[in-house]
Amino acid sequence: MSRPTAPDDFVVGRASILESFRSRPPRASRHIVANVLVTLEDAMHASATSQILLYVGRTEGGGLPVLAGAAPIIGTYHDRLVLTDAGWKFAERRGVLDFRASQ
């Protein structure tokens, strides 16, 4: 898996991916995922793309989070999927940014 902000920095394996999320500082965030397009390549493999919009905020003494000063992150995920005995699983998820942050 790679994040849209670091598309060439892969985190490999379920345990490593979980640890990468757990080691991040706490924050309030919402991912909006849209325009999901899945293409079946054969009976066992598929590819998918989806557009993402990430809002990040901070919590301050309870109540609703306050939006961070930075603009939302807009990007795309490119996925490779494989059918396993437990159902469809991600074989790879690569994120890329669609817009640069404003200067």
Rosetta constraint file for C-alpha pairs under 8 A:
AtomPair CA 1 CA 10 HARMONIC 5.38 0.50
AtomPair CA 1 CA 11 HARMONIC 5.29 0.50
AtomPair CA 1 CA 12 HARMONIC 6.40 0.50
AtomPair CA 1 CA 17 HARMONIC 7.36 0.50
AtomPair CA 1 CA 92 HARMONIC 5.81 0.50
AtomPair CA 1 CA 93 HARMONIC 4.66 0.50
AtomPair CA 1 CA 94 HARMONIC 5.68 0.50
AtomPair CA 1 CA 95 HARMONIC 7.80 0.50
AtomPair CA 2 CA 6 HARMONIC 6.35 0.50
AtomPair CA 2 CA 7 HARMONIC 5.18 0.50
AtomPair CA 2 CA 8 HARMONIC 6.70 0.50
AtomPair CA 2 CA 9 HARMONIC 5.87 0.50
AtomPair CA 2 CA 10 HARMONIC 4.71 0.50
AtomPair CA 2 CA 11 HARMONIC 6.25 0.50
AtomPair CA 2 CA 93 HARMONIC 6.34 0.50
AtomPair CA 2 CA 94 HARMONIC 4.87 0.50
AtomPair CA 2 CA 95 HARMONIC 5.55 0.50
AtomPair CA 3 CA 7 HARMONIC 5.62 0.50
AtomPair CA 3 CA 9 HARMONIC 7.73 0.50
AtomPair CA 3 CA 10 HARMONIC 7.94 0.50
AtomPair CA 3 CA 94 HARMONIC 6.67 0.50
AtomPair CA 3 CA 95 HARMONIC 4.84 0.50
AtomPair CA 3 CA 96 HARMONIC 7.04 0.50
AtomPair CA 4 CA 75 HARMONIC 6.20 0.50
AtomPair CA 4 CA 76 HARMONIC 7.18 0.50
AtomPair CA 4 CA 77 HARMONIC 7.51 0.50
AtomPair CA 4 CA 94 HARMONIC 7.25 0.50
AtomPair CA 4 CA 95 HARMONIC 3.85 0.50
AtomPair CA 4 CA 96 HARMONIC 3.92 0.50
AtomPair CA 4 CA 97 HARMONIC 5.08 0.50
AtomPair CA 5 CA 95 HARMONIC 7.47 0.50
AtomPair CA 5 CA 96 HARMONIC 6.67 0.50
AtomPair CA 5 CA 97 HARMONIC 6.36 0.50
AtomPair CA 6 CA 95 HARMONIC 7.66 0.50
AtomPair CA 6 CA 96 HARMONIC 7.53 0.50
AtomPair CA 7 CA 94 HARMONIC 6.24 0.50
AtomPair CA 7 CA 95 HARMONIC 5.49 0.50
AtomPair CA 7 CA 96 HARMONIC 5.52 0.50
AtomPair CA 11 CA 16 HARMONIC 6.33 0.50
AtomPair CA 11 CA 17 HARMONIC 5.83 0.50
AtomPair CA 11 CA 20 HARMONIC 7.75 0.50
AtomPair CA 12 CA 16 HARMONIC 6.13 0.50
AtomPair CA 12 CA 17 HARMONIC 6.59 0.50
AtomPair CA 13 CA 17 HARMONIC 6.15 0.50
AtomPair CA 14 CA 18 HARMONIC 6.15 0.50
AtomPair CA 15 CA 19 HARMONIC 6.12 0.50
AtomPair CA 16 CA 20 HARMONIC 6.08 0.50
AtomPair CA 17 CA 21 HARMONIC 6.56 0.50
AtomPair CA 18 CA 22 HARMONIC 6.24 0.50
AtomPair CA 19 CA 23 HARMONIC 5.92 0.50
AtomPair CA 20 CA 24 HARMONIC 6.73 0.50
AtomPair CA 27 CA 56 HARMONIC 7.06 0.50
AtomPair CA 27 CA 57 HARMONIC 6.35 0.50
AtomPair CA 27 CA 58 HARMONIC 5.62 0.50
AtomPair CA 27 CA 59 HARMONIC 7.16 0.50
AtomPair CA 28 CA 56 HARMONIC 5.85 0.50
AtomPair CA 28 CA 57 HARMONIC 5.00 0.50
AtomPair CA 28 CA 58 HARMONIC 5.64 0.50
AtomPair CA 28 CA 59 HARMONIC 6.71 0.50
AtomPair CA 28 CA 65 HARMONIC 6.44 0.50
AtomPair CA 29 CA 54 HARMONIC 6.99 0.50
AtomPair CA 29 CA 55 HARMONIC 5.53 0.50
AtomPair CA 29 CA 56 HARMONIC 4.45 0.50
AtomPair CA 29 CA 57 HARMONIC 6.09 0.50
AtomPair CA 30 CA 54 HARMONIC 5.78 0.50
AtomPair CA 30 CA 55 HARMONIC 5.30 0.50
AtomPair CA 30 CA 56 HARMONIC 6.72 0.50
AtomPair CA 31 CA 52 HARMONIC 6.58 0.50
AtomPair CA 31 CA 53 HARMONIC 5.73 0.50
AtomPair CA 31 CA 54 HARMONIC 4.61 0.50
AtomPair CA 31 CA 55 HARMONIC 6.59 0.50
AtomPair CA 32 CA 52 HARMONIC 5.52 0.50
AtomPair CA 32 CA 53 HARMONIC 4.99 0.50
AtomPair CA 32 CA 54 HARMONIC 6.36 0.50
AtomPair CA 33 CA 50 HARMONIC 6.48 0.50
AtomPair CA 33 CA 51 HARMONIC 5.75 0.50
AtomPair CA 33 CA 52 HARMONIC 4.62 0.50
AtomPair CA 33 CA 53 HARMONIC 6.62 0.50
AtomPair CA 34 CA 50 HARMONIC 5.88 0.50
AtomPair CA 34 CA 51 HARMONIC 5.28 0.50
AtomPair CA 34 CA 52 HARMONIC 6.40 0.50
AtomPair CA 35 CA 49 HARMONIC 7.77 0.50
AtomPair CA 35 CA 50 HARMONIC 5.44 0.50
AtomPair CA 35 CA 51 HARMONIC 6.00 0.50
AtomPair CA 36 CA 48 HARMONIC 6.95 0.50
AtomPair CA 36 CA 49 HARMONIC 5.74 0.50
AtomPair CA 36 CA 50 HARMONIC 4.35 0.50
AtomPair CA 36 CA 51 HARMONIC 7.07 0.50
AtomPair CA 37 CA 48 HARMONIC 5.40 0.50
AtomPair CA 37 CA 49 HARMONIC 5.39 0.50
AtomPair CA 37 CA 50 HARMONIC 6.46 0.50
AtomPair CA 38 CA 46 HARMONIC 6.79 0.50
AtomPair CA 38 CA 47 HARMONIC 5.77 0.50
AtomPair CA 38 CA 48 HARMONIC 4.23 0.50
AtomPair CA 38 CA 49 HARMONIC 6.72 0.50
AtomPair CA 39 CA 46 HARMONIC 5.51 0.50
AtomPair CA 39 CA 47 HARMONIC 5.28 0.50
AtomPair CA 39 CA 48 HARMONIC 6.06 0.50
AtomPair CA 40 CA 45 HARMONIC 6.40 0.50
AtomPair CA 40 CA 46 HARMONIC 4.34 0.50
AtomPair CA 40 CA 47 HARMONIC 6.60 0.50
AtomPair CA 41 CA 45 HARMONIC 5.43 0.50
AtomPair CA 41 CA 46 HARMONIC 4.93 0.50
AtomPair CA 41 CA 47 HARMONIC 7.09 0.50
AtomPair CA 42 CA 46 HARMONIC 6.90 0.50
AtomPair CA 43 CA 83 HARMONIC 7.86 0.50
AtomPair CA 44 CA 82 HARMONIC 5.63 0.50
AtomPair CA 44 CA 83 HARMONIC 4.90 0.50
AtomPair CA 44 CA 84 HARMONIC 7.84 0.50
AtomPair CA 45 CA 80 HARMONIC 7.50 0.50
AtomPair CA 45 CA 81 HARMONIC 5.70 0.50
AtomPair CA 45 CA 82 HARMONIC 4.65 0.50
AtomPair CA 45 CA 83 HARMONIC 6.32 0.50
AtomPair CA 46 CA 80 HARMONIC 6.10 0.50
AtomPair CA 46 CA 81 HARMONIC 5.01 0.50
AtomPair CA 46 CA 82 HARMONIC 6.43 0.50
AtomPair CA 47 CA 78 HARMONIC 7.48 0.50
AtomPair CA 47 CA 79 HARMONIC 5.51 0.50
AtomPair CA 47 CA 80 HARMONIC 4.60 0.50
AtomPair CA 47 CA 81 HARMONIC 5.77 0.50
AtomPair CA 48 CA 77 HARMONIC 7.93 0.50
AtomPair CA 48 CA 78 HARMONIC 5.94 0.50
AtomPair CA 48 CA 79 HARMONIC 4.98 0.50
AtomPair CA 48 CA 80 HARMONIC 6.55 0.50
AtomPair CA 48 CA 81 HARMONIC 7.61 0.50
AtomPair CA 49 CA 76 HARMONIC 6.83 0.50
AtomPair CA 49 CA 77 HARMONIC 5.48 0.50
AtomPair CA 49 CA 78 HARMONIC 4.71 0.50
AtomPair CA 49 CA 79 HARMONIC 6.14 0.50
AtomPair CA 50 CA 76 HARMONIC 5.60 0.50
AtomPair CA 50 CA 77 HARMONIC 5.32 0.50
AtomPair CA 50 CA 78 HARMONIC 7.00 0.50
AtomPair CA 51 CA 74 HARMONIC 7.46 0.50
AtomPair CA 51 CA 75 HARMONIC 5.79 0.50
AtomPair CA 51 CA 76 HARMONIC 4.41 0.50
AtomPair CA 51 CA 77 HARMONIC 6.41 0.50
AtomPair CA 52 CA 73 HARMONIC 7.80 0.50
AtomPair CA 52 CA 74 HARMONIC 5.72 0.50
AtomPair CA 52 CA 75 HARMONIC 5.24 0.50
AtomPair CA 52 CA 76 HARMONIC 5.79 0.50
AtomPair CA 52 CA 77 HARMONIC 7.39 0.50
AtomPair CA 53 CA 72 HARMONIC 6.49 0.50
AtomPair CA 53 CA 73 HARMONIC 5.62 0.50
AtomPair CA 53 CA 74 HARMONIC 4.71 0.50
AtomPair CA 53 CA 75 HARMONIC 6.66 0.50
AtomPair CA 54 CA 72 HARMONIC 5.39 0.50
AtomPair CA 54 CA 73 HARMONIC 5.00 0.50
AtomPair CA 54 CA 74 HARMONIC 6.61 0.50
AtomPair CA 55 CA 67 HARMONIC 7.35 0.50
AtomPair CA 55 CA 71 HARMONIC 7.86 0.50
AtomPair CA 55 CA 72 HARMONIC 4.97 0.50
AtomPair CA 55 CA 73 HARMONIC 6.88 0.50
AtomPair CA 56 CA 67 HARMONIC 6.10 0.50
AtomPair CA 56 CA 68 HARMONIC 5.79 0.50
AtomPair CA 56 CA 72 HARMONIC 7.13 0.50
AtomPair CA 57 CA 65 HARMONIC 5.67 0.50
AtomPair CA 57 CA 66 HARMONIC 5.14 0.50
AtomPair CA 57 CA 67 HARMONIC 4.09 0.50
AtomPair CA 57 CA 68 HARMONIC 4.56 0.50
AtomPair CA 58 CA 65 HARMONIC 5.34 0.50
AtomPair CA 58 CA 66 HARMONIC 5.35 0.50
AtomPair CA 58 CA 67 HARMONIC 6.56 0.50
AtomPair CA 58 CA 68 HARMONIC 6.46 0.50
AtomPair CA 59 CA 63 HARMONIC 7.69 0.50
AtomPair CA 59 CA 64 HARMONIC 7.12 0.50
AtomPair CA 59 CA 65 HARMONIC 4.58 0.50
AtomPair CA 59 CA 66 HARMONIC 6.30 0.50
AtomPair CA 60 CA 65 HARMONIC 6.77 0.50
AtomPair CA 60 CA 66 HARMONIC 7.38 0.50
AtomPair CA 71 CA 101 HARMONIC 7.15 0.50
AtomPair CA 71 CA 102 HARMONIC 8.00 0.50
AtomPair CA 73 CA 97 HARMONIC 7.48 0.50
AtomPair CA 73 CA 99 HARMONIC 7.71 0.50
AtomPair CA 73 CA 101 HARMONIC 7.97 0.50
AtomPair CA 74 CA 97 HARMONIC 6.07 0.50
AtomPair CA 74 CA 98 HARMONIC 5.74 0.50
AtomPair CA 74 CA 99 HARMONIC 6.18 0.50
AtomPair CA 75 CA 95 HARMONIC 6.93 0.50
AtomPair CA 75 CA 96 HARMONIC 5.49 0.50
AtomPair CA 75 CA 97 HARMONIC 4.11 0.50
AtomPair CA 75 CA 98 HARMONIC 4.60 0.50
AtomPair CA 75 CA 99 HARMONIC 7.12 0.50
AtomPair CA 76 CA 95 HARMONIC 5.69 0.50
AtomPair CA 76 CA 96 HARMONIC 5.41 0.50
AtomPair CA 76 CA 97 HARMONIC 6.40 0.50
AtomPair CA 76 CA 98 HARMONIC 6.71 0.50
AtomPair CA 77 CA 93 HARMONIC 6.45 0.50
AtomPair CA 77 CA 94 HARMONIC 5.54 0.50
AtomPair CA 77 CA 95 HARMONIC 4.42 0.50
AtomPair CA 77 CA 96 HARMONIC 6.49 0.50
AtomPair CA 78 CA 93 HARMONIC 5.86 0.50
AtomPair CA 78 CA 94 HARMONIC 5.19 0.50
AtomPair CA 78 CA 95 HARMONIC 6.36 0.50
AtomPair CA 79 CA 90 HARMONIC 6.90 0.50
AtomPair CA 79 CA 91 HARMONIC 7.54 0.50
AtomPair CA 79 CA 92 HARMONIC 5.56 0.50
AtomPair CA 79 CA 93 HARMONIC 4.49 0.50
AtomPair CA 79 CA 94 HARMONIC 6.31 0.50
AtomPair CA 80 CA 90 HARMONIC 6.06 0.50
AtomPair CA 80 CA 91 HARMONIC 5.36 0.50
AtomPair CA 80 CA 92 HARMONIC 5.05 0.50
AtomPair CA 80 CA 93 HARMONIC 6.57 0.50
AtomPair CA 81 CA 88 HARMONIC 6.48 0.50
AtomPair CA 81 CA 89 HARMONIC 5.58 0.50
AtomPair CA 81 CA 90 HARMONIC 4.61 0.50
AtomPair CA 81 CA 91 HARMONIC 5.22 0.50
AtomPair CA 81 CA 92 HARMONIC 7.02 0.50
AtomPair CA 82 CA 88 HARMONIC 5.59 0.50
AtomPair CA 82 CA 89 HARMONIC 5.47 0.50
AtomPair CA 82 CA 90 HARMONIC 6.43 0.50
AtomPair CA 82 CA 91 HARMONIC 6.15 0.50
AtomPair CA 83 CA 87 HARMONIC 5.52 0.50
AtomPair CA 83 CA 88 HARMONIC 4.33 0.50
AtomPair CA 83 CA 89 HARMONIC 6.27 0.50
AtomPair CA 84 CA 88 HARMONIC 5.94 0.50
AtomPair CA 84 CA 89 HARMONIC 6.88 0.50
